[in-house]
């Protein structure tokens, strides 16, 4: 998964996260969606095409898993840079609890997968991505940054989310309606 180089910066005495500019447009700009009138047939068609495209990107299932892990509720077409070949996942300002009370608890990549009819294969790929994640990585990062910031609370929350990630991801997709699912 490509993510631009990241930086921790001091912003008026507060620690802030920033990323480098990659120099290529976001998916919404690239597909011309910003120029269309919301609700028009052209807009709806372009949005459907964008959902199909974003879900076909090789790193999209891993990005959905990462978004779920960090509670990033604001993944949208403007937060994916794409030059026609390579994607980069940006804008995590609403992650790690920063969207609580501001945004509904959703994983927008999972919503896009469901809307583009690839939900089942996408969910399987997201689960596979989660199973391959190193559960010790958050603690290792925190230990490297201990002199810069107190990350105990976000790392504890992230570790808890990783432990239950399979169920969290599955709940983002429609469940089968069969005799065993009825109580």
MIDOSE-1310 file (N, C-alpha, C; in nm, 2 decimals, decimal comma, always signed):
residues 183
xxxx	+0,09/-0,12/+0,00/+0,00/+0,00/+0,00/+0,09/+0,12/+0,00; +0,07/+0,21/-0,09/+0,15/+0,33/-0,10/+0,08/+0,45/-0,02; +0,16/+0,50/+0,07/+0,12/+0,62/+0,15/+0,24/+0,71/+0,13; +0,21/+0,84/+0,10/+0,32/+0,94/+0,09/+0,40/+0,95/+0,22
xxxx	+0,53/+0,99/+0,21/+0,61/+1,01/+0,33/+0,54/+1,09/+0,43; +0,54/+1,05/+0,55/+0,47/+1,12/+0,66/+0,57/+1,19/+0,75; +0,51/+1,29/+0,82/+0,59/+1,37/+0,91/+0,51/+1,40/+1,03; +0,58/+1,41/+1,15/+0,52/+1,47/+1,27/+0,58/+1,61/+1,28
xxxx	+0,49/+1,71/+1,29/+0,53/+1,85/+1,29/+0,47/+1,92/+1,42; +0,55/+2,01/+1,47/+0,50/+2,10/+1,58/+0,42/+2,21/+1,52; +0,29/+2,21/+1,55/+0,20/+2,31/+1,50/+0,14/+2,39/+1,62; +0,21/+2,50/+1,65/+0,17/+2,59/+1,76/+0,17/+2,51/+1,89
xxxx	+0,27/+2,43/+1,91/+0,28/+2,36/+2,04/+0,21/+2,23/+2,04; +0,14/+2,19/+1,94/+0,07/+2,07/+1,93/+0,13/+1,98/+1,82; +0,14/+1,85/+1,85/+0,19/+1,75/+1,76/+0,09/+1,73/+1,65; +0,13/+1,74/+1,52/+0,03/+1,72/+1,41/+0,10/+1,63/+1,31
xxxx	+0,02/+1,56/+1,23/+0,06/+1,47/+1,13/+0,05/+1,53/+1,00; +0,15/+1,52/+0,91/+0,15/+1,57/+0,77/+0,21/+1,47/+0,68; +0,18/+1,49/+0,55/+0,23/+1,40/+0,45/+0,28/+1,48/+0,33; +0,38/+1,43/+0,26/+0,44/+1,49/+0,15/+0,34/+1,49/+0,03
xxxx	+0,35/+1,59/-0,06/+0,27/+1,60/-0,18/+0,33/+1,50/-0,28; +0,24/+1,42/-0,34/+0,29/+1,32/-0,44/+0,29/+1,38/-0,58; +0,22/+1,49/-0,60/+0,23/+1,56/-0,73/+0,13/+1,50/-0,83; +0,04/+1,41/-0,79/-0,06/+1,37/-0,89/-0,20/+1,39/-0,83
xxxx	-0,31/+1,39/-0,92/-0,44/+1,43/-0,87/-0,51/+1,32/-0,79; -0,61/+1,36/-0,72/-0,69/+1,27/-0,65/-0,79/+1,20/-0,75; -0,85/+1,09/-0,70/-0,93/+1,02/-0,79/-1,05/+1,09/-0,84; -1,11/+1,18/-0,76/-1,23/+1,26/-0,80/-1,19/+1,36/-0,91
xxxx	-1,07/+1,42/-0,89/-1,02/+1,51/-1,00/-0,99/+1,44/-1,12; -0,92/+1,33/-1,11/-0,88/+1,25/-1,23/-0,99/+1,21/-1,31; -1,11/+1,17/-1,25/-1,22/+1,12/-1,32/-1,32/+1,23/-1,36; -1,29/+1,36/-1,31/-1,38/+1,47/-1,35/-1,51/+1,48/-1,27
xxxx	-1,51/+1,41/-1,16/-1,64/+1,40/-1,08/-1,66/+1,54/-1,01; -1,56/+1,61/-0,98/-1,58/+1,74/-0,91/-1,65/+1,84/-1,01; -1,64/+1,82/-1,14/-1,71/+1,91/-1,23/-1,85/+1,88/-1,26; -1,90/+1,77/-1,21/-2,04/+1,72/-1,24/-2,13/+1,76/-1,13
xxxx	-2,26/+1,78/-1,16/-2,36/+1,82/-1,07/-2,41/+1,69/-0,99; -2,39/+1,70/-0,85/-2,44/+1,58/-0,77/-2,59/+1,55/-0,80; -2,62/+1,42/-0,82/-2,75/+1,38/-0,84/-2,78/+1,36/-0,99; -2,70/+1,42/-1,08/-2,72/+1,41/-1,22/-2,69/+1,27/-1,27
xxxx	-2,74/+1,22/-1,38/-2,71/+1,09/-1,43/-2,56/+1,07/-1,46; -2,50/+1,18/-1,51/-2,35/+1,18/-1,54/-2,27/+1,16/-1,41; -2,32/+1,23/-1,30/-2,25/+1,22/-1,17/-2,26/+1,08/-1,12; -2,38/+1,03/-1,12/-2,41/+0,89/-1,07/-2,33/+0,79/-1,15
xxxx	-2,32/+0,80/-1,28/-2,24/+0,71/-1,36/-2,09/+0,72/-1,33; -2,04/+0,84/-1,31/-1,90/+0,86/-1,28/-1,87/+0,81/-1,14; -1,96/+0,83/-1,05/-1,94/+0,78/-0,91/-1,94/+0,63/-0,91; -2,03/+0,56/-0,99/-2,03/+0,42/-1,00/-1,90/+0,37/-1,06
xxxx	-1,85/+0,44/-1,16/-1,72/+0,40/-1,22/-1,61/+0,42/-1,12; -1,61/+0,52/-1,04/-1,51/+0,55/-0,94/-1,51/+0,44/-0,83; -1,62/+0,40/-0,79/-1,63/+0,29/-0,69/-1,57/+0,16/-0,75; -1,60/+0,13/-0,87/-1,55/+0,01/-0,93/-1,39/+0,02/-0,94
xxxx	-1,35/+0,14/-0,98/-1,20/+0,16/-1,00/-1,13/+0,15/-0,86; -1,18/+0,22/-0,76/-1,11/+0,23/-0,63/-1,11/+0,09/-0,57; -1,21/+0,01/-0,59/-1,22/-0,13/-0,53/-1,13/-0,22/-0,61; -1,09/-0,19/-0,74/-1,00/-0,27/-0,82/-0,86/-0,24/-0,79
xxxx	-0,83/-0,13/-0,72/-0,69/-0,10/-0,69/-0,63/-0,21/-0,61; -0,51/-0,26/-0,64/-0,45/-0,37/-0,57/-0,44/-0,35/-0,41; -0,42/-0,23/-0,37/-0,40/-0,21/-0,23/-0,53/-0,17/-0,16; -0,65/-0,17/-0,23/-0,77/-0,12/-0,17/-0,82/-0,21/-0,05
xxxx	-0,81/-0,34/-0,06/-0,85/-0,42/+0,06/-0,76/-0,39/+0,18; -0,63/-0,38/+0,16/-0,55/-0,34/+0,27/-0,58/-0,20/+0,33; -0,61/-0,11/+0,24/-0,65/+0,03/+0,28/-0,77/+0,02/+0,37; -0,87/-0,06/+0,32/-0,99/-0,07/+0,40/-0,97/-0,13/+0,54
xxxx	-0,87/-0,23/+0,55/-0,83/-0,29/+0,67/-0,76/-0,18/+0,76; -0,67/-0,11/+0,70/-0,60/+0,00/+0,78/-0,70/+0,10/+0,82; -0,79/+0,14/+0,74/-0,90/+0,24/+0,78/-0,98/+0,19/+0,90; -1,01/+0,07/+0,89/-1,09/+0,01/+1,00/-1,00/+0,01/+1,13
xxxx	-0,88/-0,03/+1,12/-0,79/-0,03/+1,23/-0,77/+0,10/+1,30; -0,76/+0,21/+1,22/-0,73/+0,34/+1,27/-0,86/+0,42/+1,29; -0,97/+0,36/+1,26/-1,10/+0,43/+1,27/-1,11/+0,55/+1,18; -1,06/+0,53/+1,06/-1,07/+0,64/+0,96/-1,20/+0,64/+0,89
xxxx	-1,29/+0,73/+0,92/-1,43/+0,73/+0,87/-1,44/+0,82/+0,75; -1,34/+0,88/+0,71/-1,35/+0,98/+0,60/-1,28/+0,94/+0,47; -1,26/+0,82/+0,44/-1,20/+0,78/+0,31/-1,30/+0,82/+0,20; -1,25/+0,89/+0,11/-1,34/+0,93/+0,00/-1,25/+0,94/-0,13
xxxx	-1,32/+0,97/-0,24/-1,25/+0,97/-0,37/-1,14/+1,08/-0,37; -1,16/+1,19/-0,29/-1,05/+1,29/-0,28/-0,93/+1,25/-0,19; -0,95/+1,14/-0,12/-0,84/+1,09/-0,03/-0,76/+0,98/-0,09; -0,78/+0,96/-0,22/-0,70/+0,86/-0,29/-0,64/+0,93/-0,41
xxxx	-0,51/+0,94/-0,41/-0,44/+1,00/-0,53/-0,41/+0,89/-0,63; -0,43/+0,92/-0,76/-0,41/+0,82/-0,86/-0,36/+0,89/-0,99; -0,25/+0,84/-1,04/-0,19/+0,89/-1,16/-0,22/+0,81/-1,28; -0,32/+0,72/-1,27/-0,35/+0,63/-1,38/-0,29/+0,49/-1,37
xxxx	-0,18/+0,48/-1,28/-0,11/+0,36/-1,26/-0,10/+0,33/-1,11; -0,05/+0,43/-1,04/-0,02/+0,41/-0,89/-0,12/+0,49/-0,81; -0,16/+0,43/-0,70/-0,25/+0,50/-0,60/-0,17/+0,53/-0,48; -0,21/+0,63/-0,41/-0,16/+0,67/-0,28/-0,27/+0,71/-0,19
xxxx	-0,27/+0,66/-0,07/-0,38/+0,68/+0,03/-0,34/+0,79/+0,12; -0,42/+0,90/+0,12/-0,39/+1,02/+0,20/-0,50/+1,06/+0,29; -0,47/+1,16/+0,37/-0,57/+1,23/+0,46/-0,63/+1,14/+0,56; -0,56/+1,14/+0,67/-0,60/+1,05/+0,79/-0,64/+1,14/+0,90
xxxx	-0,68/+1,27/+0,88/-0,71/+1,36/+0,98/-0,83/+1,32/+1,07; -0,92/+1,24/+1,01/-1,04/+1,20/+1,09/-1,02/+1,06/+1,15; -0,90/+1,02/+1,17/-0,87/+0,88/+1,22/-0,84/+0,89/+1,37; -0,82/+0,78/+1,43/-0,79/+0,77/+1,57/-0,88/+0,84/+1,67
xxxx	-1,01/+0,84/+1,64/-1,11/+0,90/+1,72/-1,14/+1,04/+1,69; -1,07/+1,10/+1,59/-1,09/+1,24/+1,56/-1,23/+1,27/+1,49; -1,30/+1,16/+1,45/-1,43/+1,18/+1,38/-1,55/+1,15/+1,47; -1,52/+1,10/+1,59/-1,63/+1,06/+1,68/-1,72/+1,18/+1,71
xxxx	-1,84/+1,16/+1,69/-1,94/+1,26/+1,71/-1,96/+1,35/+1,59; -1,86/+1,35/+1,49/-1,87/+1,43/+1,37/-1,92/+1,35/+1,25; -1,89/+1,22/+1,25/-1,92/+1,14/+1,14/-1,97/+1,01/+1,18; -2,06/+0,95/+1,10/-2,11/+0,82/+1,13/-2,00/+0,71/+1,12
xxxx	-2,01/+0,61/+1,20/-1,91/+0,50/+1,21/-1,93/+0,41/+1,08; -1,85/+0,45/+0,98/-1,86/+0,37/+0,85/-1,71/+0,35/+0,80; -1,70/+0,25/+0,72/-1,58/+0,23/+0,65/-1,62/+0,25/+0,50; -1,58/+0,36/+0,45/-1,63/+0,40/+0,31/-1,58/+0,31/+0,20
xxxx	-1,46/+0,25/+0,22/-1,41/+0,16/+0,11/-1,50/+0,04/+0,11; -1,55/-0,01/+0,23/-1,64/-0,13/+0,23/-1,77/-0,09/+0,17; -1,82/+0,03/+0,19/-1,94/+0,08/+0,13/-1,93/+0,08/-0,02; -1,81/+0,13/-0,07/-1,79/+0,14/-0,21/-1,78/+0,00/-0,27
xxxx	-1,72/-0,10/-0,20/-1,72/-0,24/-0,25/-1,86/-0,30/-0,26; -1,94/-0,27/-0,16/-2,08/-0,32/-0,17/-2,16/-0,26/-0,28; -2,13/-0,13/-0,31/-2,20/-0,05/-0,41/-2,16/-0,10/-0,55; -2,04/-0,15/-0,56/-1,99/-0,19/-0,69/-2,00/-0,34/-0,71
xxxx	-2,07/-0,41/-0,63/-2,10/-0,55/-0,64/-1,97/-0,64/-0,63; -1,87/-0,60/-0,56/-1,75/-0,68/-0,54/-1,73/-0,71/-0,39; -1,84/-0,68/-0,32/-1,83/-0,69/-0,17/-1,78/-0,82/-0,12; -1,82/-0,93/-0,17/-1,78/-1,06/-0,12/-1,63/-1,09/-0,14
xxxx	-1,58/-1,06/-0,26/-1,44/-1,08/-0,29/-1,35/-0,98/-0,22; -1,40/-0,86/-0,21/-1,33/-0,75/-0,14/-1,32/-0,78/+0,01; -1,43/-0,83/+0,07/-1,43/-0,86/+0,21/-1,33/-0,98/+0,24; -1,32/-1,07/+0,15/-1,23/-1,18/+0,17/-1,09/-1,13/+0,16
xxxx	-1,06/-1,04/+0,07/-0,93/-0,98/+0,05/-0,89/-0,90/+0,17; -0,99/-0,82/+0,23/-0,96/-0,74/+0,34/-0,93/-0,83/+0,46; -1,00/-0,94/+0,48/-0,98/-1,03/+0,59/-0,84/-1,09/+0,57; -0,80/-1,13/+0,45/-0,67/-1,19/+0,43/-0,56/-1,08/+0,46
xxxx	-0,58/-0,96/+0,43/-0,49/-0,85/+0,46/-0,47/-0,84/+0,61; -0,58/-0,84/+0,68/-0,58/-0,83/+0,83/-0,50/-0,95/+0,89; -0,52/-1,07/+0,83/-0,45/-1,18/+0,89/-0,30/-1,18/+0,87; -0,26/-1,10/+0,77/-0,11/-1,09/+0,75/-0,05/-0,97/+0,82
xxxx	-0,13/-0,88/+0,89/-0,07/-0,77/+0,96/+0,01/-0,81/+1,08; +0,12/-0,74/+1,11/+0,20/-0,77/+1,22/+0,14/-0,70/+1,34; +0,08/-0,78/+1,44/+0,01/-0,72/+1,55/+0,11/-0,65/+1,65; +0,24/-0,67/+1,64/+0,34/-0,60/+1,72/+0,38/-0,47/+1,67
xxxx	+0,35/-0,44/+1,54/+0,39/-0,31/+1,48/+0,35/-0,19/+1,56; +0,23/-0,18/+1,60/+0,19/-0,05/+1,68/+0,28/-0,03/+1,80; +0,31/-0,13/+1,87/+0,39/-0,12/+1,99/+0,54/-0,08/+1,95; +0,59/-0,13/+1,84/+0,72/-0,10/+1,80/+0,73/+0,05/+1,76
xxxx	+0,63/+0,09/+1,69/+0,63/+0,23/+1,65/+0,62/+0,32/+1,77; +0,53/+0,29/+1,86/+0,52/+0,37/+1,99/+0,65/+0,38/+2,06; +0,73/+0,26/+2,07/+0,85/+0,26/+2,14/+0,96/+0,35/+2,07; +0,95/+0,37/+1,94/+1,04/+0,45/+1,87/+1,01/+0,60/+1,89
xxxx	+0,88/+0,63/+1,91/+0,84/+0,77/+1,93/+0,81/+0,81/+2,07; +0,85/+0,73/+2,17/+0,83/+0,76/+2,31/+0,88/+0,89/+2,35; +0,99/+0,94/+2,29/+1,05/+1,07/+2,33/+0,98/+1,18/+2,26; +0,90/+1,15/+2,16/+0,83/+1,26/+2,08/+0,69/+1,28/+2,13
xxxx	+0,61/+1,17/+2,16/+0,47/+1,18/+2,20/+0,43/+1,06/+2,28; +0,33/+1,08/+2,37/+0,27/+0,98/+2,45/+0,16/+0,91/+2,36; +0,19/+0,80/+2,31/+0,10/+0,73/+2,22/+0,03/+0,61/+2,29; +0,04/+0,60/+2,42/-0,02/+0,48/+2,49/-0,17/+0,46/+2,46
xxxx	-0,25/+0,57/+2,47/-0,39/+0,55/+2,45/-0,42/+0,51/+2,30; -0,37/+0,58/+2,20/-0,41/+0,54/+2,06/-0,35/+0,40/+2,03; -0,24/+0,37/+2,08/-0,18/+0,23/+2,05/-0,26/+0,12/+2,12; -0,31/+0,15/+2,24/-0,39/+0,05/+2,31/-0,52/+0,03/+2,23
xxxx	-0,58/+0,14/+2,19/-0,71/+0,13/+2,11/-0,68/+0,06/+1,98; -0,57/+0,10/+1,91/-0,54/+0,03/+1,78/-0,52/-0,12/+1,80; -0,45/-0,15/+1,90/-0,42/-0,30/+1,93/-0,55/-0,37/+1,96; -0,64/-0,31/+2,03/-0,77/-0,37/+2,06/-0,85/-0,39/+1,93
xxxx	-0,85/-0,29/+1,84/-0,92/-0,30/+1,71/-0,86/-0,41/+1,63; -0,73/-0,42/+1,63/-0,66/-0,52/+1,55/-0,70/-0,66/+1,60; -0,72/-0,68/+1,73/-0,76/-0,81/+1,78/-0,89/-0,86/+1,73; -0,99/-0,76/+1,71/-1,12/-0,80/+1,67/-1,15/-0,76/+1,53
xxxx	-1,05/-0,74/+1,45/-1,06/-0,68/+1,31/-1,14/-0,77/+1,22; -1,13/-0,91/+1,23/-1,20/-0,99/+1,14/-1,35/-0,97/+1,16; -1,40/-0,97/+1,28/-1,54/-0,94/+1,31/-1,58/-0,80/+1,26; -1,50/-0,71/+1,29/-1,53/-0,57/+1,25/-1,54/-0,56/+1,10
xxxx	-1,45/-0,62/+1,03/-1,46/-0,61/+0,88/-1,58/-0,68/+0,83; -1,61/-0,80/+0,88/-1,72/-0,88/+0,83/-1,85/-0,81/+0,86; -1,86/-0,73/+0,96/-1,98/-0,66/+0,99/-2,01/-0,54/+0,89; -1,91/-0,51/+0,81/-1,92/-0,40/+0,72/-1,98/-0,45/+0,58
xxxx	-2,01/-0,58/+0,57/-2,06/-0,64/+0,45/-2,19/-0,71/+0,48; -2,28/-0,72/+0,38/-2,40/-0,80/+0,40/-2,38/-0,94/+0,44; -2,46/-0,99/+0,53/-2,44/-1,13/+0,58/-2,54/-1,21/+0,50; -2,50/-1,34/+0,48/-2,59/-1,43/+0,41/-2,72/-1,45/+0,49
xxxx	-2,83/-1,47/+0,42/-2,96/-1,49/+0,48/-2,99/-1,63/+0,46; -2,96/-1,72/+0,55/-2,99/-1,86/+0,54/-3,06/-1,91/+0,67; -3,09/-2,04/+0,67/-3,16/-2,10/+0,79/-3,08/-2,09/+0,91; -2,95/-2,09/+0,90/-2,86/-2,09/+1,02/-2,85/-1,95/+1,08
xxx	-2,87/-1,85/+0,99/-2,86/-1,71/+1,04/-2,98/-1,66/+1,11; -3,09/-1,73/+1,10/-3,22/-1,69/+1,16/-3,23/-1,75/+1,30; -3,26/-1,67/+1,40/-3,27/-1,72/+1,54/-3,42/-1,74/+1,58
